[in-house]
Amino acid sequence: MTEVLFYHLQNRPLDAVLPQLLEKCLERGWRCAVQATSPERVEALDQLLWTYDDASFLPHGTDRQSEPARQPILLTIDESNPNDAAVRFLIDGAMISDVGAYQRVIHLFDGNDSDAVEPVREAWRSARAGGHEVTYWQQDTNGRWQRR
């Protein structure tokens, strides 16, 4: 069964959290796909992953570039999985129809945005009904993740 994780962002923004989570995935040898809801957001994430840390970068590409299958991290607005990702990150309310195609599916959502919370609640119910292992993580006041 797929592990479906829900990360409730409260004290640190997505742009600070996502690179760290992607680094951990690559350390474990997992290929990743990050699904956003607009080409503009994909472009912004592309820039972020090149510049988020002066001492390093995350190897990645977008599905608009040639050979997306070669990318360890693929940025996309599409549900397809051309890079054979084991981990799927869903941001900005992006959803997929088949979570079972991944080892992990990670929903990152802004808990301070009521419009962002309701679709994630529905995704939680759907994942539980599908028999997937579901976990919920919330940031503490220092930005560390606490399992709830």
C-alpha positions as CSV (number, residue, x, y, z in Angstrom):
1,M,0.0,0.0,0.0
2,T,1.1,3.5,-0.7
3,E,2.0,5.7,2.3
4,V,0.1,9.0,2.0
5,L,1.5,11.9,4.1
6,F,-0.1,15.2,4.8
7,Y,2.2,18.1,5.7
8,H,0.4,21.0,7.3
9,L,2.4,24.1,6.7
10,Q,2.0,26.8,9.4
11,N,5.3,28.4,10.3
12,R,7.5,27.9,7.3
13,P,6.5,28.4,3.7
14,L,6.5,25.8,1.0
15,D,9.6,27.3,-0.6
16,A,11.5,26.6,2.6
17,V,10.1,23.2,3.3
18,L,10.0,21.5,-0.2
19,P,13.8,21.6,-0.9
20,Q,14.5,19.9,2.4
21,L,12.0,17.1,1.8
22,L,13.3,16.6,-1.7
23,E,16.9,16.3,-0.4
24,K,15.8,13.6,2.1
25,C,14.1,11.7,-0.7
26,L,17.2,11.8,-2.9
27,E,19.4,10.7,0.0
28,R,17.2,7.6,0.1
29,G,17.6,7.0,-3.6
30,W,14.0,7.9,-4.4
31,R,13.1,9.6,-7.7
32,C,10.4,12.3,-7.2
33,A,7.7,14.2,-9.0
34,V,6.4,17.5,-7.8
35,Q,3.0,18.4,-9.2
36,A,1.8,22.0,-9.2
37,T,-1.3,23.5,-10.7
38,S,0.1,26.0,-13.1
39,P,3.1,26.3,-15.5
40,E,4.0,29.6,-13.7
41,R,4.3,27.7,-10.5
42,V,6.5,25.0,-12.1
43,E,8.7,27.8,-13.5
44,A,9.0,29.4,-10.0
45,L,9.9,26.0,-8.4
46,D,12.5,25.4,-11.2
47,Q,14.2,28.6,-10.2
48,L,13.9,27.8,-6.5
49,L,15.6,24.4,-6.7
50,W,18.6,26.0,-8.5
51,T,19.0,28.8,-6.0
52,Y,17.5,27.9,-2.6
53,D,21.0,27.2,-1.2
54,D,24.2,29.0,-2.2
55,A,26.3,25.8,-1.6
56,S,24.2,23.3,-3.5
57,F,21.2,22.6,-5.8
58,L,18.8,19.8,-6.4
59,P,19.1,18.0,-9.7
60,H,15.8,18.4,-11.5
61,G,14.0,19.4,-14.6
62,T,10.5,20.1,-15.9
63,D,8.3,18.0,-18.1
64,R,8.6,20.6,-20.8
65,Q,12.3,19.9,-21.2
66,S,13.7,17.1,-23.3
67,E,14.1,13.7,-21.7
68,P,12.0,14.1,-18.5
69,A,12.5,10.4,-17.8
70,R,16.2,11.2,-16.8
71,Q,15.3,13.7,-14.1
72,P,15.7,12.6,-10.5
73,I,13.2,15.3,-9.6
74,L,10.5,16.2,-12.2
75,L,8.4,19.4,-11.9
76,T,5.1,19.1,-13.6
77,I,1.4,20.0,-13.8
78,D,0.5,16.6,-15.3
79,E,-0.4,13.3,-13.5
80,S,1.9,11.2,-15.7
81,N,5.1,9.7,-14.2
82,P,7.7,9.8,-17.0
83,N,10.7,9.7,-14.5
84,D,9.3,6.6,-12.7
85,A,9.1,8.6,-9.4
86,A,8.6,6.6,-6.2
87,V,7.4,9.8,-4.4
88,R,4.8,12.3,-5.6
89,F,4.6,15.7,-4.0
90,L,1.3,17.5,-4.5
91,I,1.3,21.3,-3.9
92,D,-1.1,24.2,-4.3
93,G,-4.1,21.8,-4.3
94,A,-2.8,19.5,-7.0
95,M,-4.4,16.1,-6.9
96,I,-3.9,12.7,-8.6
97,S,-6.3,10.0,-9.3
98,D,-4.1,7.0,-8.6
99,V,-2.0,7.3,-5.4
100,G,-1.3,3.5,-5.6
101,A,1.2,4.1,-8.4
102,Y,3.7,5.5,-5.8
103,Q,5.6,4.4,-2.7
104,R,4.7,7.7,-1.1
105,V,2.3,10.6,-2.0
106,I,2.9,13.8,0.0
107,H,0.4,16.6,0.2
108,L,1.9,19.9,1.2
109,F,-0.7,22.5,2.2
110,D,-1.0,25.8,3.8
111,G,-3.1,25.3,7.0
112,N,-3.7,29.1,7.2
113,D,-5.6,29.0,3.8
114,S,-9.1,27.6,4.3
115,D,-9.5,27.1,0.5
116,A,-6.5,24.8,0.6
117,V,-7.7,22.7,3.6
118,E,-10.9,21.3,2.2
119,P,-9.5,19.5,-0.8
120,V,-6.8,18.0,1.4
121,R,-9.5,16.7,3.8
122,E,-11.2,15.0,0.9
123,A,-7.8,13.5,-0.2
124,W,-7.3,12.2,3.4
125,R,-10.8,10.5,3.4
126,S,-10.1,9.0,0.0
127,A,-6.7,7.6,1.0
128,R,-8.1,6.1,4.2
129,A,-11.0,4.6,2.3
130,G,-8.5,3.1,-0.2
131,G,-6.7,1.3,2.6
132,H,-3.5,3.4,2.3
133,E,-1.3,4.2,5.3
134,V,-2.1,7.8,6.2
135,T,-0.1,10.1,8.4
136,Y,-0.5,13.8,9.3
137,W,2.4,16.1,10.1
138,Q,2.2,19.5,11.6
139,Q,4.9,22.2,12.2
140,D,5.6,23.2,15.7
141,T,6.5,26.8,16.6
142,N,10.1,26.1,15.6
143,G,9.1,24.7,12.2
144,R,9.9,21.1,13.1
145,W,7.6,18.4,12.0
146,Q,5.4,16.6,14.6
147,R,3.4,13.6,13.8
148,R,-0.2,13.9,14.9
